[in-house]
Amino acid sequence: MKAIVCKTLGPPESLVYEDVREVAPTASEVRIQIASAGVNFPDTLIIQGKYQMKAAPPFTPGAEVAGTVIAVGDKVKHVKIGDAVAAMIPVGGYAEAVNAPGDGVLPLPLGFDLVMAGGFPLVYGTVIHALKQRGQLKAGETLLVLGAAGGVGLAAVQLGKIIGARVIAAASSADKLALCKAHGADEVIDYSKESLKEAVKKLTRGQGADVIFDPVGGELAQECFSSIAWNGRYLVIGFAAGSIPEVALNRLLLKGAAAVGVFWGAFVAREPQVNLQNFQQLFAWVGEGKLKPYISKAYPLKDAGQALRDMLDRKVTGKIVLVP
């Protein structure tokens, strides 16, 4: 079968598209014929050896897939051959097929689009966990989303609106902010042209944001600490800016606020039933027409390097996927 292989740690351009040997699933695994594979920011890091989870070359990147079950290990009972599923895996998603740990395989509702599904679990699973369990976002509160036109950012805009929050979307260009508006943002901030802190202060009449969703990190994080409301929650999602900010604890103290880490992978392992409930809610919202996942582009599998380069160069909005 065809797959993308990282033979040496390095930039996206070093990835190779080639034939690899197929391996039968173990008793606890499910083999999936991949219809689409999600492309995520951590993928850009793991191929360079910069991610918290390390993979030794040669390996196939990709942690999120959707497709059809073609083989099932004896110990797996919740799916069968022919089922449409999505799955989270350590690596291996940039391929035509993959063996996924059975406990990470999620049956999809009837009729769920498989191309869309390849970009669904990680982003929406992370965001609902962040807003619901970690941020405890409530209807009527104000949610500030940084990097709001990206994959997790746009999902946070969408889910924040469904929960009933007033959503302020912050991004770095007019085009990106227009996309956020189209997906429900109430207010927008272009932080390439204006002070994030001052803009939030103006939009909230000095009260600040109740929940701040930050997948960017870097220098903007410091402005977030000045933009948080009394009893506010600053959600640590990731560090797309490249640098890990230092927390200004005095600002949190003065606002009675909290900085809260969001690590969805560990949550899934520790609280699988709560994660399942989250996905049942997400699927219900999709079925009711309240949630419409946004895939901005589907790349051929062989163009995985270009997809990752576009992500690194911040040319990507919403979610992108690879299609074998």
Number of C-alpha atoms within 10 A of each C-alpha: 10 17 25 25 22 24 15 16 19 16 16 22 13 14 22 18 18 12 12 14 7 12 10 13 19 18 13 16 22 30 24 29 22 26 25 30 34 29 29 22 17 18 19 23 20 21 27 17 16 14 14 9 10 13 18 12 13 11 18 24 26 26 22 28 37 32 27 21 24 18 19 24 19 12 12 17 10 11 18 17 13 13 17 26 25 29 29 24 20 16 18 23 30 31 29 22 25 28 26 27 20 24 17 17 24 19 17 19 15 9 8 14 14 21 22 22 25 31 29 27 21 21 22 22 20 23 27 24 21 23 23 15 14 20 25 12 23 17 13 13 17 25 31 32 30 29 25 31 29 23 27 27 29 31 29 30 29 24 24 28 21 14 16 15 22 22 27 26 30 27 23 18 14 13 12 23 22 15 17 29 19 11 20 19 27 16 16 23 24 17 17 12 9 11 14 23 18 15 19 25 18 12 15 16 9 14 15 27 30 26 30 28 29 25 22 23 22 18 13 17 24 17 15 23 26 19 28 30 23 17 16 25 26 27 21 20 21 20 17 17 14 10 12 14 15 11 12 14 12 11 17 21 12 10 17 14 21 20 19 14 14 21 15 19 12 10 15 18 12 11 10 14 11 14 19 14 11 19 19 13 13 20 16 14 15 15 15 10 9 14 18 14 20 18 19 12 14 20 18 14 21 20 20 25 20 15 25 23 17 14 20 16 9 12 11 19 23 22 27 26 29 27 21 19
